[in-house]
Amino acid sequence: MTTPEVTDAEIPKALLKRLIKAKLSTVAGADPTRDYQIHKDALLAFQEAAKIFIHYLTATANDVCRDARRQTISAEDVLTALNDLDFGEVTGELTEALEDFRTEAREKSKKKAEGKKRKAEGEEPFCVHLDLRLFGAQGKVERSCIGRSAVLR
């Protein structure tokens, strides 16, 4: 029995191109309305460099995780790995983005829980009116609500 080959996933070129163009347009003194062109070979080089960086960062974060005797890599492990790889200058911005993401996720979860609570308390049900006459039935309008159903004639 042969083992399946592990193939490296490629970073989508469209995404990478969009990231590069966005960064080029924010460079000091650059014209933000200018449409930057990126040569095919340069895009391939960026793609390969990004893949290698991600692999290296993952291996370092995995080492941090193993040192802490855990099996799951956390965001804090990645931030520690960035510091270990001398990319400490980006950890501040990444920490802020991570906090924003977590705050947004908490708010979304809270709204979802409130919706479930309202539904459980029996507030106004969601109702749908379906005119069965459109489907060939004679004189029937069906009203379906979450948790109950009624047929009106």
DSSP file with accessible surface (Angstrom, degrees, kcal/mol):
  #  RESIDUE AA STRUCTURE BP1 BP2  ACC     N-H-->O    O-->H-N    N-H-->O    O-->H-N    TCO  KAPPA ALPHA  PHI   PSI    X-CA   Y-CA   Z-CA
    1    1 A M              0   0  237      0, 0.0     2,-0.3     0, 0.0     0, 0.0   0.000 360.0 360.0 360.0 132.0    0.0    0.0    0.0
    2    2 A T        -     0   0  129      1,-0.0     3,-0.0     3,-0.0     0, 0.0  -0.667 360.0-123.7 -94.9 149.5    1.4    3.4   -0.9
    3    3 A T        -     0   0  124     -2,-0.3     3,-0.1     1,-0.1     2,-0.1  -0.696  33.2-105.9 -89.4 142.3    1.1    6.5    1.2
    4    4 A P        -     0   0  115      0, 0.0     2,-0.2     0, 0.0    -1,-0.1  -0.386  37.6-109.7 -67.0 143.0   -0.5    9.5   -0.4
    5    5 A E        -     0   0  174      1,-0.1     2,-0.7    -2,-0.1    -3,-0.0  -0.512  23.3-129.3 -72.1 140.1    1.9   12.3   -1.3
    6    6 A V        -     0   0  135     -2,-0.2     2,-0.4    -3,-0.1    -1,-0.1  -0.829  28.0-165.3 -90.1 117.1    1.7   15.4    0.8
    7    7 A T        -     0   0  112     -2,-0.7     2,-0.3     0, 0.0     0, 0.0  -0.854  21.3-116.8-105.5 142.0    1.5   18.4   -1.6
    8    8 A D        -     0   0   87     -2,-0.4     2,-0.2     1,-0.1    43,-0.0  -0.599  29.4-122.8 -75.5 132.5    2.0   21.9   -0.5
    9    9 A A        -     0   0   84     -2,-0.3     2,-0.4    42,-0.1    -1,-0.1  -0.525  24.8-130.2 -73.5 140.6   -1.0   24.1   -0.8
   10   10 A E        -     0   0  103     -2,-0.2    38,-0.1    41,-0.0    -1,-0.1  -0.742  14.9-119.9 -92.4 142.4   -0.5   27.1   -3.0
   11   11 A I        -     0   0   32     -2,-0.4    40,-0.1    36,-0.2    39,-0.0  -0.669  44.8-100.1 -76.3 128.9   -1.5   30.6   -1.8
   12   12 A P     >  -     0   0   80      0, 0.0     4,-2.4     0, 0.0     5,-0.2  -0.291  25.1-142.7 -56.1 129.4   -4.1   31.9   -4.3
   13   13 A K  H  > S+     0   0  104      1,-0.2     4,-3.0     2,-0.2     5,-0.2   0.865  98.6  55.8 -63.3 -37.3   -2.4   34.2   -6.8
   14   14 A A  H  > S+     0   0   68      2,-0.2     4,-2.2     1,-0.2    -1,-0.2   0.924 110.2  45.5 -62.8 -42.3   -5.4   36.6   -6.9
   15   15 A L  H  > S+     0   0   70      2,-0.2     4,-2.4     1,-0.2    -2,-0.2   0.941 114.4  47.9 -65.2 -45.8   -5.3   37.1   -3.2
   16   16 A L  H  X S+     0   0   16     -4,-2.4     4,-2.6     1,-0.2    -2,-0.2   0.921 111.2  50.7 -62.5 -41.8   -1.6   37.6   -3.1
   17   17 A K  H  X S+     0   0   73     -4,-3.0     4,-2.7     1,-0.2     5,-0.2   0.913 110.0  50.4 -62.8 -41.4   -1.8   40.1   -6.0
   18   18 A R  H  X S+     0   0  160     -4,-2.2     4,-2.3    -5,-0.2    -1,-0.2   0.914 111.4  48.6 -63.8 -41.2   -4.5   42.0   -4.2
   19   19 A L  H  X S+     0   0  102     -4,-2.4     4,-2.2     2,-0.2    -2,-0.2   0.923 112.5  47.8 -64.4 -43.6   -2.3   42.1   -1.0
   20   20 A I  H  X S+     0   0   19     -4,-2.6     4,-2.7     2,-0.2    -2,-0.2   0.937 112.9  47.9 -63.8 -46.2    0.8   43.3   -2.9
   21   21 A K  H  X S+     0   0   52     -4,-2.7     4,-2.0     1,-0.2    -1,-0.2   0.898 110.6  51.9 -63.6 -38.5   -1.2   46.0   -4.7
   22   22 A A  H  X S+     0   0   53     -4,-2.3     4,-0.8    -5,-0.2    -1,-0.2   0.916 112.0  46.3 -64.2 -41.0   -2.8   47.2   -1.5
   23   23 A K  H >X S+     0   0  144     -4,-2.2     3,-0.8     1,-0.2     4,-0.7   0.918 110.8  52.2 -68.6 -40.6    0.6   47.5    0.2
   24   24 A L  H >< S+     0   0   61     -4,-2.7     3,-0.7     1,-0.2    -1,-0.2   0.870 106.9  53.4 -63.3 -34.9    2.2   49.2   -2.8
   25   25 A S  H 3< S+     0   0   38     -4,-2.0    -1,-0.2     1,-0.2    -2,-0.2   0.715 109.2  49.2 -75.1 -16.6   -0.6   51.8   -2.8
   26   26 A T  H << S+     0   0   94     -4,-0.8    -1,-0.2    -3,-0.8    -2,-0.2   0.484  81.4 119.1 -98.9  -3.7    0.0   52.6    0.9
   27   27 A V  S X< S-     0   0   75     -3,-0.7     3,-2.4    -4,-0.7    -3,-0.0  -0.353  82.3 -87.5 -62.2 140.7    3.8   53.1    0.5
   28   28 A A  T 3  S+     0   0  100      1,-0.3    -1,-0.1    -2,-0.0     3,-0.1  -0.216 112.2   9.3 -53.8 128.4    4.8   56.6    1.5
   29   29 A G  T 3  S+     0   0   89      1,-0.3    -1,-0.3    -3,-0.1     2,-0.2   0.433  95.4 135.9  83.2  -0.8    4.7   59.0   -1.4
   30   30 A A    <   -     0   0   27     -3,-2.4    -1,-0.3     1,-0.1    -5,-0.1  -0.504  62.8-113.3 -81.9 150.0    2.9   56.5   -3.7
   31   31 A D    >   -     0   0   86     -2,-0.2     3,-1.3     1,-0.2    -4,-0.1  -0.725  21.9-155.0 -80.9 115.2   -0.1   57.6   -5.8
   32   32 A P  T 3  S+     0   0   96      0, 0.0    -1,-0.2     0, 0.0    -7,-0.1   0.720  91.3  54.6 -68.0 -17.9   -3.1   55.7   -4.3
   33   33 A T  T 3  S+     0   0  118      2,-0.1     2,-0.1    -8,-0.0    -2,-0.0   0.591  83.9 108.6 -89.8  -9.5   -5.0   55.9   -7.6
   34   34 A R    <   -     0   0  151     -3,-1.3     2,-0.8    -9,-0.1    -4,-0.0  -0.421  67.5-134.9 -71.0 139.0   -2.2   54.3   -9.6
   35   35 A D        -     0   0  106     -2,-0.1     2,-0.3   -10,-0.0    -1,-0.1  -0.847  23.1-149.1 -95.3 109.6   -2.8   50.7  -10.9
   36   36 A Y        -     0   0   28     -2,-0.8     2,-0.4   -15,-0.1   -15,-0.1  -0.585   3.2-148.0 -82.5 139.5    0.3   48.7  -10.1
   37   37 A Q        -     0   0  140     -2,-0.3     2,-0.5   -16,-0.0    -1,-0.0  -0.870   6.6-158.5-106.1 140.3    1.3   45.9  -12.4
   38   38 A I        -     0   0   24     -2,-0.4   -21,-0.0     4,-0.0   -17,-0.0  -0.982  20.5-122.8-122.7 124.2    3.2   42.8  -11.0
   39   39 A H     >  -     0   0  128     -2,-0.5     4,-2.4     1,-0.1     5,-0.2  -0.295  21.9-119.0 -64.8 148.2    5.2   40.6  -13.3
   40   40 A K  H  > S+     0   0  163      1,-0.2     4,-2.1     2,-0.2     5,-0.1   0.881 114.5  49.9 -56.2 -41.9    4.2   37.0  -13.4
   41   41 A D  H  > S+     0   0  107      2,-0.2     4,-2.3     1,-0.2    -1,-0.2   0.878 109.8  50.9 -67.6 -37.0    7.7   35.9  -12.1
   42   42 A A  H  > S+     0   0   39      2,-0.2     4,-2.7     1,-0.2    -2,-0.2   0.909 109.5  50.5 -66.4 -40.8    7.6   38.4   -9.3
   43   43 A L  H  X S+     0   0   16     -4,-2.4     4,-2.5     1,-0.2    -2,-0.2   0.912 110.3  49.9 -63.0 -41.4    4.2   37.1   -8.2
   44   44 A L  H  X S+     0   0   86     -4,-2.1     4,-2.5     2,-0.2    -1,-0.2   0.903 110.4  50.4 -63.2 -40.4    5.5   33.5   -8.3
   45   45 A A  H  X S+     0   0   60     -4,-2.3     4,-2.6     2,-0.2    -2,-0.2   0.916 111.3  48.0 -64.7 -43.0    8.5   34.6   -6.2
   46   46 A F  H  X S+     0   0  105     -4,-2.7     4,-2.8     2,-0.2     5,-0.2   0.913 111.3  51.9 -60.7 -42.5    6.1   36.3   -3.6
   47   47 A Q  H  X S+     0   0    8     -4,-2.5     4,-2.0     1,-0.2    -2,-0.2   0.931 112.9  43.2 -61.5 -46.2    4.0   33.2   -3.6
   48   48 A E  H  X S+     0   0   80     -4,-2.5     4,-2.5     2,-0.2    -1,-0.2   0.907 114.3  50.4 -68.0 -41.2    6.9   30.9   -2.9
   49   49 A A  H  X S+     0   0   57     -4,-2.6     4,-2.6     1,-0.2    -2,-0.2   0.912 110.9  49.3 -64.3 -40.9    8.4   33.3   -0.3
   50   50 A A  H  X S+     0   0   28     -4,-2.8     4,-2.6     2,-0.2    -1,-0.2   0.910 110.9  50.2 -64.8 -41.2    5.1   33.5    1.5
   51   51 A K  H  X S+     0   0   18     -4,-2.0     4,-2.4    -5,-0.2    -2,-0.2   0.936 112.0  47.0 -63.1 -44.1    4.7   29.7    1.5
   52   52 A I  H  X S+     0   0  103     -4,-2.5     4,-2.6     2,-0.2     5,-0.2   0.921 112.2  50.5 -64.2 -42.8    8.2   29.3    3.0
   53   53 A F  H  X S+     0   0   75     -4,-2.6     4,-3.0     1,-0.2     5,-0.2   0.925 110.3  49.7 -61.4 -43.6    7.6   32.0    5.6
   54   54 A I  H  X S+     0   0   82     -4,-2.6     4,-2.6     1,-0.2    -1,-0.2   0.922 111.7  48.5 -63.4 -41.2    4.3   30.3    6.7
   55   55 A H  H  X S+     0   0   93     -4,-2.4     4,-2.4     2,-0.2    -1,-0.2   0.926 113.8  46.4 -63.1 -44.7    6.0   26.9    6.9
   56   56 A Y  H  X S+     0   0  143     -4,-2.6     4,-2.2     2,-0.2    -2,-0.2   0.921 113.8  47.7 -65.0 -44.0    8.9   28.4    9.0
   57   57 A L  H  X S+     0   0   25     -4,-3.0     4,-2.8    -5,-0.2     5,-0.2   0.911 111.7  51.3 -63.8 -40.4    6.5   30.3   11.3
   58   58 A T  H  X S+     0   0   72     -4,-2.6     4,-2.5    -5,-0.2    -2,-0.2   0.922 109.7  49.0 -63.8 -43.8    4.4   27.2   11.7
   59   59 A A  H  X S+     0   0   50     -4,-2.4     4,-2.0     2,-0.2    -1,-0.2   0.917 113.4  46.8 -63.0 -41.7    7.4   25.1   12.7
   60   60 A T  H  X S+     0   0   19     -4,-2.2     4,-2.1     2,-0.2    -2,-0.2   0.920 112.6  49.0 -67.7 -42.3    8.5   27.7   15.2
   61   61 A A  H  X S+     0   0    1     -4,-2.8     4,-2.4     1,-0.2    -2,-0.2   0.883 109.4  53.6 -64.1 -36.5    5.0   28.1   16.7
   62   62 A N  H  X S+     0   0   47     -4,-2.5     4,-2.7    -5,-0.2    -1,-0.2   0.896 107.0  51.3 -64.3 -39.3    4.8   24.3   16.9
   63   63 A D  H  X S+     0   0   84     -4,-2.0     4,-2.4     2,-0.2    -2,-0.2   0.910 109.7  49.8 -62.6 -42.1    8.1   24.3   18.9
   64   64 A V  H  X S+     0   0   22     -4,-2.1     4,-1.3     2,-0.2    -2,-0.2   0.923 111.9  49.0 -61.2 -43.1    6.7   26.9   21.3
   65   65 A C  H  <>S+     0   0    0     -4,-2.4     5,-2.1     1,-0.2     3,-0.3   0.921 111.0  48.7 -63.6 -45.4    3.5   24.8   21.7
   66   66 A R  H ><5S+     0   0  162     -4,-2.7     3,-1.8     1,-0.2    -1,-0.2   0.878 106.5  56.9 -63.4 -39.4    5.6   21.6   22.4
   67   67 A D  H 3<5S+     0   0  138     -4,-2.4    -1,-0.2     1,-0.3    -2,-0.2   0.831 107.4  48.7 -60.4 -31.3    7.7   23.5   24.9
   68   68 A A  T 3<5S-     0   0   52     -4,-1.3    -1,-0.3    -3,-0.3    -2,-0.2   0.341 118.0-117.9 -88.4   5.0    4.5   24.4   26.8
   69   69 A R  T < 5S+     0   0  235     -3,-1.8     2,-0.3     1,-0.2    -3,-0.2   0.892  72.1 126.8  58.5  44.7    3.4   20.7   26.5
   70   70 A R      < -     0   0   99     -5,-2.1    -1,-0.2    -6,-0.1    -2,-0.1  -0.876  53.2-151.9-124.1 162.5    0.4   21.4   24.4
   71   71 A Q  S    S+     0   0  189     -2,-0.3     2,-0.5    -3,-0.1    -5,-0.1   0.576  75.1  73.7-109.0 -14.1   -0.8   19.9   21.1
   72   72 A T  S    S-     0   0  112     -7,-0.1     2,-0.4    -6,-0.0    -1,-0.1  -0.896  76.2-132.8-108.4 126.9   -2.8   22.8   19.7
   73   73 A I        -     0   0   63     -2,-0.5     2,-0.2     4,-0.1   -11,-0.1  -0.600  27.0-162.2 -76.4 128.5   -1.1   25.9   18.4
   74   74 A S     >  -     0   0   36     -2,-0.4     4,-1.6   -13,-0.2     3,-0.3  -0.598  33.8-105.0-104.8 170.5   -2.7   29.1   19.7
   75   75 A A  H  > S+     0   0   34      1,-0.2     4,-2.4     2,-0.2     5,-0.2   0.877 122.3  56.6 -61.9 -36.3   -2.6   32.7   18.5
   76   76 A E  H  > S+     0   0   86      1,-0.2     4,-2.5     2,-0.2    -1,-0.2   0.857 102.9  54.6 -65.2 -33.8   -0.2   33.5   21.4
   77   77 A D  H  > S+     0   0    6     -3,-0.3     4,-2.4     2,-0.2    -1,-0.2   0.900 108.2  49.2 -64.1 -39.4    2.1   30.7   20.2
   78   78 A V  H  X S+     0   0   48     -4,-1.6     4,-2.4     2,-0.2    -2,-0.2   0.924 111.2  49.1 -66.6 -42.3    2.2   32.4   16.8
   79   79 A L  H  X S+     0   0   28     -4,-2.4     4,-1.9     2,-0.2    -2,-0.2   0.911 112.0  48.7 -64.0 -40.2    3.0   35.8   18.3
   80   80 A T  H  X S+     0   0   60     -4,-2.5     4,-2.5     1,-0.2    -1,-0.2   0.909 110.2  52.0 -64.6 -40.6    5.7   34.3   20.4
   81   81 A A  H  X S+     0   0    0     -4,-2.4     4,-1.9     1,-0.2    -2,-0.2   0.894 106.4  53.5 -63.3 -39.5    7.2   32.6   17.3
   82   82 A L  H  <>S+     0   0    6     -4,-2.4     5,-3.2     1,-0.2    -1,-0.2   0.909 110.0  47.8 -61.9 -40.4    7.2   35.9   15.5
   83   83 A N  H ><5S+     0   0   78     -4,-1.9     3,-1.6     4,-0.2     5,-0.3   0.912 110.3  52.0 -64.3 -41.8    9.2   37.4   18.4
   84   84 A D  H 3<5S+     0   0   99     -4,-2.5    -1,-0.2     1,-0.3    -2,-0.2   0.821 108.6  51.3 -63.4 -30.9   11.6   34.4   18.3
   85   85 A L  T 3<5S-     0   0   24     -4,-1.9    -1,-0.3    -5,-0.2    -2,-0.2   0.256 122.0-107.6 -90.1  11.5   12.0   35.0   14.5
   86   86 A D  T < 5S+     0   0  139     -3,-1.6    -3,-0.2    -5,-0.1     3,-0.2   0.825  88.8 118.8  65.2  35.2   12.9   38.7   15.1
   87   87 A F    > < +     0   0   78     -5,-3.2     3,-1.6    -6,-0.2     4,-0.5  -0.138  26.4 130.7-113.3  34.4    9.6   39.9   13.7
   88   88 A G  G >>  +     0   0   27     -5,-0.3     3,-0.9     1,-0.3     4,-0.6   0.750  57.2  72.3 -60.9 -24.2    8.6   41.5   17.0
   89   89 A E  G 34 S+     0   0  144      1,-0.2     4,-0.4    -3,-0.2    -1,-0.3   0.740  98.6  47.5 -68.0 -19.3    7.7   44.8   15.3
   90   90 A V  G <> S+     0   0   53     -3,-1.6     4,-2.2     1,-0.2    -1,-0.2   0.610  90.0  81.7 -95.7  -9.4    4.6   43.3   13.7
   91   91 A T  H <> S+     0   0   22     -3,-0.9     4,-2.6    -4,-0.5     5,-0.2   0.841  86.8  56.8 -67.7 -31.2    3.2   41.6   16.9
   92   92 A G  H  X S+     0   0   40     -4,-0.6     4,-2.1     2,-0.2    -1,-0.2   0.952 110.7  42.6 -62.8 -48.7    1.7   44.9   18.2
   93   93 A E  H  > S+     0   0  151     -4,-0.4     4,-2.2     1,-0.2    -2,-0.2   0.901 115.6  49.9 -64.7 -39.7   -0.4   45.3   15.1
   94   94 A L  H  X S+     0   0   78     -4,-2.2     4,-2.6     2,-0.2    -2,-0.2   0.886 108.1  53.2 -68.0 -36.7   -1.3   41.6   15.0
   95   95 A T  H  X S+     0   0   56     -4,-2.6     4,-2.4     2,-0.2    -2,-0.2   0.917 109.6  48.7 -64.2 -41.5   -2.3   41.7   18.7
   96   96 A E  H  X S+     0   0  134     -4,-2.1     4,-2.4     2,-0.2    -2,-0.2   0.924 112.0  48.4 -62.9 -44.2   -4.7   44.6   18.0
   97   97 A A  H  X S+     0   0   55     -4,-2.2     4,-2.4     1,-0.2    -2,-0.2   0.897 111.1  51.2 -63.7 -38.7   -6.2   42.8   15.0
   98   98 A L  H  X S+     0   0   37     -4,-2.6     4,-2.6     2,-0.2    -2,-0.2   0.919 110.2  48.6 -64.8 -42.5   -6.6   39.6   17.1
   99   99 A E  H  X S+     0   0   82     -4,-2.4     4,-2.6     2,-0.2    -2,-0.2   0.905 111.0  50.6 -64.7 -41.1   -8.4   41.6   19.9
  100  100 A D  H  X S+     0   0  109     -4,-2.4     4,-2.5     2,-0.2    -2,-0.2   0.924 111.5  48.6 -60.8 -43.4  -10.7   43.2   17.3
  101  101 A F  H  X S+     0   0  134     -4,-2.4     4,-2.5     1,-0.2    -2,-0.2   0.927 112.3  47.7 -62.7 -45.5  -11.5   39.8   15.9
  102  102 A R  H  X S+     0   0   75     -4,-2.6     4,-2.4     2,-0.2    -1,-0.2   0.894 111.8  50.0 -64.6 -40.6  -12.2   38.3   19.3
  103  103 A T  H  X S+     0   0   52     -4,-2.6     4,-2.3     2,-0.2    -2,-0.2   0.934 112.0  47.9 -62.5 -45.0  -14.4   41.3   20.3
  104  104 A E  H  X S+     0   0  130     -4,-2.5     4,-2.4     1,-0.2    -2,-0.2   0.903 111.6  50.3 -62.7 -40.6  -16.4   41.0   17.1
  105  105 A A  H  X S+     0   0   44     -4,-2.5     4,-2.5     2,-0.2    -1,-0.2   0.894 109.8  50.7 -66.5 -39.3  -16.8   37.2   17.6
  106  106 A R  H  X S+     0   0  147     -4,-2.4     4,-2.5     2,-0.2    -2,-0.2   0.916 111.3  48.1 -63.3 -43.5  -18.0   37.8   21.2
  107  107 A E  H  X S+     0   0  111     -4,-2.3     4,-2.5     2,-0.2    -2,-0.2   0.916 112.3  48.9 -63.5 -41.9  -20.6   40.3   20.0
  108  108 A K  H  X S+     0   0  162     -4,-2.4     4,-2.1     1,-0.2    -2,-0.2   0.919 112.7  47.6 -64.0 -42.6  -21.8   38.0   17.2
  109  109 A S  H  X S+     0   0   78     -4,-2.5     4,-2.4     2,-0.2    -2,-0.2   0.895 110.8  52.0 -65.2 -39.3  -22.1   35.1   19.7
  110  110 A K  H  X S+     0   0  137     -4,-2.5     4,-2.4     2,-0.2    -2,-0.2   0.922 109.7  48.8 -64.1 -43.8  -24.0   37.3   22.1
  111  111 A K  H  X S+     0   0  146     -4,-2.5     4,-2.2     1,-0.2    -1,-0.2   0.901 111.1  50.6 -62.8 -40.3  -26.5   38.4   19.4
  112  112 A K  H  X S+     0   0  142     -4,-2.1     4,-2.1     2,-0.2    -2,-0.2   0.920 110.5  48.7 -64.6 -42.1  -27.0   34.8   18.4
  113  113 A A  H  X S+     0   0   58     -4,-2.4     4,-2.3     1,-0.2    -2,-0.2   0.887 109.9  52.2 -65.3 -38.3  -27.6   33.7   22.0
  114  114 A E  H  X S+     0   0   87     -4,-2.4     4,-2.6     2,-0.2    -1,-0.2   0.898 108.5  51.2 -64.7 -39.1  -30.1   36.6   22.5
  115  115 A G  H  X S+     0   0   26     -4,-2.2     4,-2.2     2,-0.2    -2,-0.2   0.914 110.9  47.4 -63.7 -42.0  -31.9   35.5   19.3
  116  116 A K  H  X S+     0   0  137     -4,-2.1     4,-2.4     2,-0.2    -2,-0.2   0.897 111.5  51.5 -65.6 -38.3  -32.2   31.9   20.7
  117  117 A K  H  X S+     0   0  134     -4,-2.3     4,-2.0     2,-0.2    -2,-0.2   0.923 110.2  48.5 -65.1 -44.8  -33.4   33.2   24.1
  118  118 A R  H  <>S+     0   0  114     -4,-2.6     5,-1.9     1,-0.2     4,-0.5   0.905 111.9  49.7 -60.6 -42.2  -36.1   35.3   22.4
  119  119 A K  H ><5S+     0   0  143     -4,-2.2     3,-1.0     1,-0.2    -1,-0.2   0.911 110.9  49.2 -64.3 -41.3  -37.2   32.3   20.3
  120  120 A A  H 3<5S+     0   0   89     -4,-2.4    -1,-0.2     1,-0.2    -2,-0.2   0.824 105.5  57.7 -68.1 -31.7  -37.3   30.1   23.5
  121  121 A E  T 3<5S-     0   0  121     -4,-2.0    -1,-0.2    -5,-0.2    -2,-0.2   0.556 116.1-115.4 -77.5  -6.3  -39.4   32.7   25.4
  122  122 A G  T < 5 +     0   0   59     -3,-1.0    -3,-0.2    -4,-0.5    -2,-0.1   0.786  54.6 163.4  80.8  28.8  -42.0   32.5   22.6
  123  123 A E      < -     0   0  101     -5,-1.9    -1,-0.1     1,-0.2    -5,-0.0  -0.094  60.4 -34.0 -67.1-179.5  -41.8   36.1   21.3
  124  124 A E  S    S-     0   0  165      1,-0.1    -1,-0.2     3,-0.0     2,-0.1  -0.013  73.3-134.5 -41.9 116.3  -43.2   36.8   17.9
  125  125 A P        -     0   0   36      0, 0.0     2,-0.5     0, 0.0    -1,-0.1  -0.397  18.5-107.1 -75.0 158.1  -42.8   33.7   15.7
  126  126 A F        -     0   0  138     -2,-0.1    20,-1.7     2,-0.0     2,-0.4  -0.724  43.5-167.0 -84.2 122.5  -41.6   33.9   12.2
  127  127 A a  E     -A  145   0A  32     -2,-0.5     2,-0.4    18,-0.2    18,-0.2  -0.900  14.1-162.5-118.1 148.1  -44.5   33.2    9.8
  128  128 A V  E     -A  144   0A  71     16,-2.9    16,-2.7    -2,-0.4     2,-0.5  -0.991   8.3-152.2-127.8 132.5  -44.7   32.5    6.1
  129  129 A H  E     -A  143   0A 121     -2,-0.4     2,-0.5    14,-0.2    14,-0.2  -0.928  13.7-172.5-105.8 125.2  -47.8   32.8    4.0
  130  130 A L  E     -A  142   0A  74     12,-3.2    12,-3.0    -2,-0.5     2,-1.0  -0.971  16.8-148.2-123.4 118.6  -48.0   30.5    1.1
  131  131 A D  E >   -A  141   0A  47     -2,-0.5     3,-1.4    10,-0.2     4,-0.2  -0.760  10.0-169.1 -86.3 103.6  -50.8   30.8   -1.5
  132  132 A L  G > >S+     0   0   36      8,-1.2     5,-1.8    -2,-1.0     3,-1.5   0.640  76.5  80.1 -71.2 -12.1  -51.3   27.3   -2.7
  133  133 A R  G > 5S+     0   0  131      7,-0.8     3,-1.4     1,-0.3    -1,-0.3   0.804  83.2  64.3 -63.3 -25.9  -53.5   28.5   -5.5
  134  134 A L  G < 5S+     0   0  140     -3,-1.4    -1,-0.3     1,-0.3    -2,-0.2   0.751 103.4  47.9 -66.2 -22.4  -50.3   29.4   -7.3
  135  135 A F  G < 5S-     0   0  150     -3,-1.5    -1,-0.3    -4,-0.2    -2,-0.2   0.167 130.3 -90.2-106.1  15.4  -49.5   25.6   -7.3
  136  136 A G  T < 5S+     0   0   65     -3,-1.4    -3,-0.2     1,-0.3     2,-0.1   0.332  83.6 131.6  99.5  -9.9  -53.0   24.5   -8.6
  137  137 A A      < -     0   0   37     -5,-1.8     2,-0.6     3,-0.1    -1,-0.3  -0.494  58.3-118.5 -75.0 150.2  -54.8   24.0   -5.2
  138  138 A Q  S    S-     0   0  181      1,-0.2    -1,-0.1    -2,-0.1    -5,-0.0  -0.803  75.7 -22.6 -99.0 121.0  -58.2   25.6   -5.0
  139  139 A G  S    S+     0   0   48     -2,-0.6     2,-0.4     1,-0.2    -1,-0.2   0.723  93.5 134.4  64.2  27.9  -58.9   28.3   -2.4
  140  140 A K        +     0   0   82     -3,-0.2    -8,-1.2    13,-0.1    -7,-0.8  -0.924  29.0 178.7-114.8 135.3  -56.1   27.4    0.1
  141  141 A V  E     -AB 131 152A  45     11,-1.6    11,-1.7    -2,-0.4     2,-0.4  -0.995  17.4-155.9-126.8 121.4  -53.7   29.8    1.8
  142  142 A E  E     -AB 130 151A  57    -12,-3.0   -12,-3.2    -2,-0.4     2,-0.5  -0.841   5.9-163.6-103.4 136.2  -51.4   28.1    4.2
  143  143 A R  E     -AB 129 150A  74      7,-2.1     7,-2.4    -2,-0.4     2,-0.5  -0.976   9.5-173.6-117.4 118.1  -49.7   30.0    7.1
  144  144 A S  E     -AB 128 149A  45    -16,-2.7   -16,-2.9    -2,-0.5     2,-0.3  -0.949   2.7-178.5-116.0 131.4  -46.7   28.3    8.6
  145  145 A a  E >   -AB 127 148A  14      3,-2.4     3,-2.0    -2,-0.5     2,-0.3  -0.915  41.7 -90.0-122.8 154.3  -45.0   29.6   11.7
  146  146 A I  T 3  S+     0   0   89    -20,-1.7     3,-0.1    -2,-0.3   -19,-0.0  -0.442 116.9   9.1 -63.4 121.8  -42.0   28.3   13.6
  147  147 A G  T 3  S+     0   0   84     -2,-0.3     2,-0.3     1,-0.1    -1,-0.3   0.320 130.6  47.6  90.9 -10.5  -43.4   25.9   16.1
  148  148 A R  E <   -B  145   0A 141     -3,-2.0    -3,-2.4     2,-0.0     2,-0.3  -0.996  59.3-158.4-156.4 159.6  -46.9   25.9   14.8
  149  149 A S  E     -B  144   0A  82     -2,-0.3     2,-0.4    -5,-0.2    -5,-0.2  -1.000   8.2-176.8-143.1 140.9  -48.9   25.5   11.6
  150  150 A A  E     -B  143   0A  43     -7,-2.4    -7,-2.1    -2,-0.3     2,-0.5  -0.998  15.8-147.5-138.5 142.1  -52.4   26.6   10.6
  151  151 A V  E     -B  142   0A  72     -2,-0.4     2,-0.4    -9,-0.2    -9,-0.2  -0.948  15.8-161.7-111.3 123.2  -54.4   26.2    7.4
  152  152 A L  E      B  141   0A  90    -11,-1.7   -11,-1.6    -2,-0.5    -2,-0.0  -0.863 360.0 360.0-104.6 138.5  -56.8   28.9    6.6
  153  153 A R              0   0  220     -2,-0.4   -13,-0.1   -13,-0.2   -14,-0.1  -0.884 360.0 360.0-121.8 360.0  -59.6   28.4    4.1
